Amino acid sequence: MRTRNRAVVAAMCAGLAATLAACGGGGGEQDPDAGTNGVGKLPATKIESKVRQAVAGASSVRLSGTLVTQGATYKLNMRLKADGGTGQVSTKGSSFELLRVGKELYLKAGAGFWSHDGGDEGHSGAADAAGKLDDKYVKVPSGDPSYQRLSGFTDMKLLLDGLLGLHGKVATGDHGQVDGVRTIRISAGKAGEGGSLDVSLEGRPYPLRLQRAGGAGVIQLADWNKGFELAAPEKGHVLDYGQQIPEAP
């Protein structure tokens, strides 16, 4: 009888163990890549390659955050696509809006921005000119020295190609989340000093967050492939600056 009871108990325990295992119980850890696009299981170099493929095929993106370049810190909030972009740039207490439709680039800023023209006008003349341009679109001539610098903020391919490069040997990091989307992190160099990317594990493996090498800013990337309208401002809302566009202070 005792032998029979022991056999019954052993059978019950075996059945319970099998049930727990099937349900993911028994103290085992849940697979963090379950139900994802699978890139979290790839080597870091493969993940980086998948990211570049996804980005190359994207039609639009929202790019926001801080960018440090050539000693200046810029705060960006730009919507970008192949034929242009629109959004706001801030630096050193100055803020301005940019709009590019094809090759046509427009800048809109407050009077404070236009008062930094460095010209020879008297104070009252400069203030008067700045007042007229306050919150108006100004077309930036393609030959103006500021055209290339400013249009770069509206160039999706140029910005992404320049920002997404990691410097050094890449390695896979932790799983995490960015705005509720599951991610896998890849980083380069010792302790991520060569930059890092948080890559989406849902849908296409787009980069959702970028930590630039050397502490040169943190960028969020969102709204991949969400279309938006780009249109030149009405002619009545565009003014001619009449001289070289001022550098941001």
C-alpha positions in Angstrom: 0.0 0.0 0.0 2.8 2.4 0.9 4.5 1.6 -2.3 1.4 2.3 -4.2 0.8 5.7 -2.4 4.4 6.7 -3.2 3.8 5.9 -6.9 0.6 8.0 -6.9 2.3 11.0 -5.3 5.3 10.7 -7.7 2.9 10.7 -10.7 1.1 13.7 -9.3 4.3 15.6 -8.8 5.5 14.8 -12.3 2.2 16.0 -13.8 2.4 19.2 -11.8 6.0 19.9 -12.8 5.1 19.4 -16.5 2.1 21.7 -16.1 4.3 24.4 -14.5 6.9 24.1 -17.2 4.3 24.4 -20.0 3.0 27.6 -18.3 6.4 29.1 -17.9 6.4 28.5 -14.1 8.8 26.7 -12.0 10.9 29.8 -11.3 12.4 30.1 -14.9 12.9 33.6 -16.3 10.6 34.8 -19.2 12.2 35.2 -22.6 12.7 39.0 -23.1 12.6 38.4 -26.9 9.3 36.5 -26.9 6.9 38.1 -29.4 9.4 40.5 -30.7 10.9 41.1 -34.2 13.8 38.8 -33.1 16.7 41.3 -33.6 17.4 41.1 -29.8 18.9 37.6 -30.4 21.3 38.8 -33.1 24.9 39.9 -32.7 25.4 43.6 -32.2 26.9 44.1 -35.7 23.9 42.4 -37.2 21.5 44.6 -35.2 23.4 47.7 -36.4 23.1 46.5 -40.0 19.4 45.9 -39.6 19.0 49.4 -38.1 20.7 51.0 -41.1 18.5 49.0 -43.5 15.3 50.1 -41.7 16.4 53.7 -41.7 17.3 53.7 -45.4 13.8 52.6 -46.2 12.0 55.0 -44.0 9.9 57.9 -45.5 9.8 60.2 -42.5 10.8 60.6 -38.8 10.5 63.0 -35.9 13.9 63.9 -34.4 14.1 65.7 -31.1 16.6 66.2 -28.3 20.0 67.9 -27.9 22.9 67.9 -30.4 26.4 69.2 -29.5 28.5 70.1 -32.5 31.5 72.4 -33.0 31.2 73.6 -29.4 27.6 74.7 -29.7 24.6 72.9 -28.2 21.4 72.8 -30.2 17.9 71.7 -29.0 16.0 70.2 -31.9 12.4 69.3 -32.6 12.2 68.5 -36.3 9.9 66.5 -38.6 11.8 65.3 -41.6 11.3 63.5 -44.9 13.1 63.1 -48.1 12.0 66.4 -49.7 12.3 68.6 -46.7 11.5 69.2 -43.1 10.0 71.6 -40.6 10.5 72.3 -36.9 12.3 74.3 -34.3 15.9 74.8 -33.3 17.1 76.5 -30.2 20.6 77.5 -29.1 22.2 80.0 -26.6 18.8 81.5 -25.7 17.8 82.0 -29.3 15.1 80.0 -31.0 14.0 79.9 -34.7 11.8 77.8 -36.9 13.0 76.2 -40.2 10.9 75.1 -43.1 12.4 73.5 -46.2 10.3 72.4 -49.2 12.6 70.9 -51.9 15.5 73.4 -52.2 13.6 76.3 -50.9 14.5 77.1 -47.3 12.7 79.5 -45.0 13.5 80.8 -41.5 11.1 82.3 -39.0 12.3 83.9 -35.8 11.6 86.6 -33.3 12.9 90.1 -33.3 15.8 89.2 -30.9 17.3 86.8 -33.5 17.2 89.5 -36.3 18.8 92.1 -34.0 22.0 90.1 -34.1 22.8 91.0 -37.7 26.2 92.6 -37.0 25.5 95.3 -39.5 26.4 99.0 -39.4 22.8 100.3 -39.0 22.1 102.5 -36.0 20.4 100.9 -33.0 17.0 102.3 -34.0 17.3 101.2 -37.6 18.3 97.7 -36.6 15.4 97.5 -34.1 13.0 98.7 -36.7 14.2 96.1 -39.2 14.0 93.4 -36.6 10.5 94.4 -35.7 9.3 94.0 -39.3 10.8 90.6 -39.5 9.5 89.4 -36.1 7.7 86.1 -36.6 7.8 86.3 -40.4 9.2 83.8 -42.8 12.4 84.9 -44.5 13.6 83.0 -47.6 17.3 82.0 -47.2 19.1 82.4 -50.5 21.0 79.3 -51.6 24.1 81.4 -51.9 23.9 82.7 -48.4 26.7 81.3 -46.1 24.1 80.2 -43.6 22.1 78.1 -46.2 24.1 74.9 -45.9 24.3 75.1 -42.1 20.6 75.7 -41.6 19.4 73.4 -44.3 21.4 70.6 -42.7 18.8 70.6 -39.8 16.1 69.8 -42.3 17.9 67.1 -44.3 16.7 63.7 -43.1 19.4 61.6 -44.8 22.3 63.9 -43.9 21.2 64.1 -40.2 20.6 60.3 -39.8 23.8 59.3 -41.6 25.8 61.6 -39.4 24.0 60.8 -36.1 23.6 57.0 -36.2 27.3 56.1 -36.6 28.7 54.3 -33.5 32.4 54.7 -32.8 34.3 51.5 -31.8 33.5 47.9 -31.4 29.8 47.3 -30.9 28.3 45.1 -28.2 24.7 44.1 -27.2 23.4 45.6 -24.0 20.2 45.4 -22.0 16.6 45.1 -23.0 14.5 48.1 -22.1 11.7 50.4 -23.2 11.4 53.8 -25.0 8.0 55.4 -24.7 6.5 52.0 -24.0 8.1 50.2 -26.9 10.4 47.3 -26.1 14.0 47.8 -27.1 17.5 46.3 -27.2 20.5 48.5 -26.7 23.7 48.3 -28.7 26.7 50.4 -27.7 30.2 51.0 -28.8 33.5 51.4 -27.1 34.3 51.0 -23.4 31.2 51.7 -21.2 29.3 53.0 -24.3 31.7 56.0 -24.7 31.4 55.4 -28.5 27.6 56.0 -28.4 24.6 53.8 -28.1 21.3 53.0 -29.8 18.1 51.8 -28.3 16.5 49.7 -31.1 12.8 48.8 -31.4 11.9 45.2 -30.8 8.5 45.8 -32.2 7.9 46.0 -35.9 10.8 47.2 -38.0 14.0 47.7 -36.0 14.1 51.5 -36.0 16.4 53.4 -33.6 14.3 55.1 -31.0 17.0 56.7 -28.8 20.5 57.7 -29.6 23.2 58.6 -27.1 26.0 60.3 -29.1 29.6 59.5 -28.5 31.5 61.7 -26.1 28.4 63.0 -24.5 27.5 65.0 -27.6 23.8 64.8 -27.1 20.8 62.6 -26.7 18.3 62.2 -29.6 14.9 60.7 -29.6 13.6 59.3 -32.9 9.8 58.7 -33.3 6.9 58.8 -35.7 8.7 56.7 -38.2 6.8 56.7 -41.6 4.1 58.9 -40.3 3.3 61.3 -43.1 3.0 65.0 -42.8 2.3 67.9 -45.2 5.1 70.2 -46.3 4.1 73.4 -48.1 5.8 76.7 -48.7 4.3 79.7 -46.8 2.0 82.0 -48.7 3.8 84.7 -50.5 2.2 87.4 -48.4 3.9 85.8 -45.3 7.4 85.8 -46.7 9.8 88.8 -46.4 13.2 89.6 -47.9 15.9 90.1 -45.3 18.0 92.0 -47.9 21.4 91.0 -46.6 23.4 88.0 -45.1 21.3 85.9 -42.7 22.7 86.4 -39.2 24.5 83.7 -37.3 22.5 82.3 -34.3 23.9 84.1 -31.2 
